[in-house]
Amino acid sequence: MRKRGIKAVIPEKRDQAAHRSKKGSKGGRPVSHDTELYKERNTIERWFQKIKTWRGVATRYDKTPESFAAGLHLRGSIMWLKHLTPTT
């Protein structure tokens, strides 16, 4: 990734960092990541998980692209309406 100029978004796991540091100089440099991009990625991943909780979208019961898109729009509308409604 470094050769192509791609910056890591996901931070390195602790066990991977420990394993790399055990190797010494052969382990390479630690991976730096962009914390702001990671926050945005987390937001998008949580949004996709909320969409996937709807069984019709998660299992692709809707076989045609039109009905699948309609299901996505419907789920998005439900999520938007729940966001507008204050919770008590």
N, C-alpha and C positions, 0 to 999 in steps of 0.2 A: 504494500500500500504506500509505503514511503517513496518508493521509486516512481510511482505514478502521481504523487502529490496529493493523495487522498488522506484526509485527516480522520482519525478515529473518533467516533461519536460515543461508543459504549466504553466505559472505563474498564481497565484491566482488573480481573478478579484477584482477590488477595492470595489465593493458593497459586495462581499462575505467576504472580509477582514474586512470591517466595521461591518457587521453583526456578524462575529465571535468575534470581539473585544467588541461588546456590551454585549455579553454573559459573558464576564469576564473570570474567570478561567475555566468555563465549556465549553468555546468556543474552547479550545484546542490550540495547538501550530500553528503558521503560517506555511504554506507550503513553503518550499524552493524549488527552481527549478534550473536546470542546464541551464545557458544562452547559452552556446556553443551548447548543444544539441537542444535547442529551435531554434537557428539560422539555424542549419542543417535541422530541421523539416520544418521550414518555406520555405526553398529552395525546398525541395521535394514537399511540398503542392502546391507551385506555379507551379512547373513542371507538376504535375498532372492536375492542372487547365488548363494549356496550351494544354495538350493532350485532355481534355474533351471538348475544344471549337470545336473540330472536331465532327460534328454531328454523323457520322458513329460510332465513338467510344462511344460517350456519350449515345446514345440511343440503342446501341447493335443491329443495323440493321444486322450486320454480325452474323448470328446464329451459324455457325460452328466455332470451336476453331481455325482452320487453317486460315480462312478468317479474324477472329478477330485479330489474331496475325499478319497477314499481314497488316491489317489496322494500328496496333500499330507501326509496323516497318516503314510503309509509313509516318505516322505522325511524328515519330521520325526523319526520314530522312529530312522531310520538315523543322522541327525545327532546325536541325543541319545546313542545307543549309542557312537558314535565319540568323543563328548565324555567319556563315562565311562571309556573304555579308555585307560590311560596309554600314551603314545607313547614309543618307545625311540630 
